[in-house]
């Protein structure tokens, strides 16, 4: 509309004050384009996600070493599409048989399950252990219940 106004000075937009086509100097605001929003600069505390993987049962039976799983996660977790790029965004720590992963926001719990299963497959333990979520922020490595299958036969 402003391009047309520049070419034809006889056409004018209605002003904000009187809602008529007038000669007052009240500027008319530019129309917003649908679908384009201004990015609001939000600077504040970054949200930190904390997840745990509990290896208590298999570690007590000496089936897996939690330090090996920690090392595996450190080497395999991808940040921005690259492995070995953890930096300060993702921190993997171990406390006895629990592995704690704390990460900045775009990080999914499901990705930890995927990597845990991959580790179990690599160790050829996938047929005996499974990854279960007892609550919203943790996973647990448990044995498959083989006894239930024997009772049904």
WOTA-V256690 format. One record per residue. NEAR is the number of other ideal C-beta (glycine too) atoms within 8 Angstrom. D_LAST is the distance of its C-alpha to the last C-alpha in Angstrom with 1 decimal. Layout:
# WOTA-V256690
near=(NEAR/NEAR)
d_last=(D_LAST/D_LAST)
This chain:
# WOTA-V256690
near=(6/6/6/8/11/5/5/6/4/4/6/8/7/10/12/8/6/7/6/6/6/8/3/7/3/7/5/8/5/5/5/5/5/4/4/5/4/3/4/4/4/4/3/4/3/6/6/7/11/8/13/11/15/11/13/10/10/12/12/7/6/4/8/12/6/13/7/9/14/12/8/11/14/9/8/9/13/8/10/5/4/7/7/5/8/11/6/4/7/12/8/12/8/10/6/5/8/12/14/11/14/10/11/10/7/4/8/6/10/6/9/13/11/8/12/13/10/9/12/12/9/7/7/6/11/8/5/7/13/7/12/8/10/7/5/4/8/11/15/12/16/8/9/8/6/7/6/7/8/7/6/5/4)
d_last=(80.3/82.2/82.9/84.5/86.5/87.8/89.1/90.5/92.1/92.9/89.3/87.9/84.8/85.2/85.6/83.4/86.2/87.9/85.2/88.0/89.2/91.8/93.5/92.3/90.7/87.3/84.6/81.9/78.4/76.5/73.7/70.2/68.2/65.0/61.9/63.7/63.4/65.1/62.9/63.3/63.5/61.0/61.5/59.7/56.9/54.1/50.7/48.4/44.6/42.6/39.0/36.9/33.9/32.3/30.9/30.6/27.0/27.2/30.9/30.3/27.9/30.6/28.4/30.9/34.6/35.7/39.1/37.7/36.1/39.4/41.3/39.0/39.6/43.3/43.6/41.5/42.3/44.7/47.7/49.7/47.9/48.7/46.6/48.4/50.4/49.1/52.5/52.7/50.5/47.2/46.8/43.7/43.7/41.4/41.1/39.1/35.5/36.4/38.0/40.5/41.7/44.7/46.2/48.8/47.9/46.6/43.4/39.9/36.9/34.7/36.7/35.6/31.9/32.7/34.5/31.8/29.1/31.7/32.2/28.5/28.4/31.5/30.1/26.9/24.9/23.8/20.2/19.9/22.3/22.9/26.1/25.9/29.0/29.2/32.7/35.4/36.9/34.2/31.1/28.7/26.7/23.2/20.1/17.0/14.4/11.9/10.6/9.3/6.9/5.6/5.6/3.8/0.0)
